Amino acid sequence: MMFSLIIPVYNRPDEVDELLESLSRTTYKEIFEIVLIEDGSTIRCQDVASKYGNRLDIAYYYKENSGPGDSRNYGMSKARGDYFIIFDSDCIIPENYLSEVELALQKNYVDCFGGPDSALDSFTDIQKAINFAMTSFLTTGGIRGGSEKIDKFQPRSFNMGLSRKAFMASKGFGNIHPGEDPDLSIRLWNLGFETKLFPKAYVYHKRRIDWEKFSVQVHKFGKARPILNSWYPKHNKLTFFFPTVFILGILVAFLAVMFFNFDILLQLYFLYFAILFIVASIKNKSIKIGYLSLIAVWKQFYGYGTGFLKSYIQIIVLKKDPQTAFPEMFFKV
């Protein structure tokens, strides 16, 4: 089996430099290729790719901007390998990553896998706080942090593997973004393919976003879910409503105190955030990151919850066409 690493990039040569540097240190001994897809960038990474040309097998392609999903599809259509591994450009890859993937596929082959994300000590405090919010069992159930306590794992495209066979059958990613990852997973299930989490195939996800960008990102995540629920109602889950219920519950908790002097709900919220603070502080060995993690979790729940509610009303209640209601969520390809 030959791996082809598929990496779409948009105006991020510095990220690509770090990613390729990490891949140049791999302990994997077999042949693999890297397919870089420049998605209409005005700041290109071709010179960065050339810098590693004597150490890595790199194929570089430039195309007009059409979004990450279509760019991944373009890269997979050009790749030579039997199995595609997809990374975001802001990832740093551990030296043993490819070896862990090969070992996992040999033990229990699947046509699509996903891996967790982690944080390096060199990451900023905000990056570590966002990583905690996105990976902790206390917030997302650990779906990005290595938890296997879910019935079917939906890989995320920052760290995802897909066989050529599965790509050909599914035609790859759709034009929704974000949301293209679970959309592909569900279509693969419907085609009879399996997905699985490979806990040891983790990457260091160096999200280069500030608080405002993070809020916008998770808000879009929330808007994507009711759209997917409308397409695939069989895969709808009550847990998808949790962030919306969570933020509405805080409003109810304050109203209960103001009008009925009933403070049990508010105490429960306080206890939850206290536990978050303690766990995040211990995990990161920093009280400051524990505090920043509270901000990250609140922005995550509020952004996702309000996005979900807005989309649920438009798509599920009012039965609007997703591309008409939220054109910003779809790339034209």
Secondary structure, DSSP 8 states (H G I E B T S, - for coil): --EEEEEEESS-HHHHHHHHHHHTT----S-EEEEEEEES-SS--HHHHHHTTTTS-EEEEEE----HHHHHHHHHHH---SEEEEE-TTEE--TTHHHHHHHHHHHS--SEEE--EE--TTS-HHHHHHHHHHH-TTTTTTTTTT---SSS----TTEEEEEHHHHHHH-S--SBSSSHHHHHHHHHHHTT--EEE-TT--EEE-----HHHHHHHHHHHHHHHHHHHHH-GGG--GGGGHHHHHHHHHHHHHHHHHHH---HHHHHHHHHHHHHHHHHHHHHT-HHHHHHHHHHHHHHHHHHHHHHHHHIIIIIIS---HHHH-GGGB---
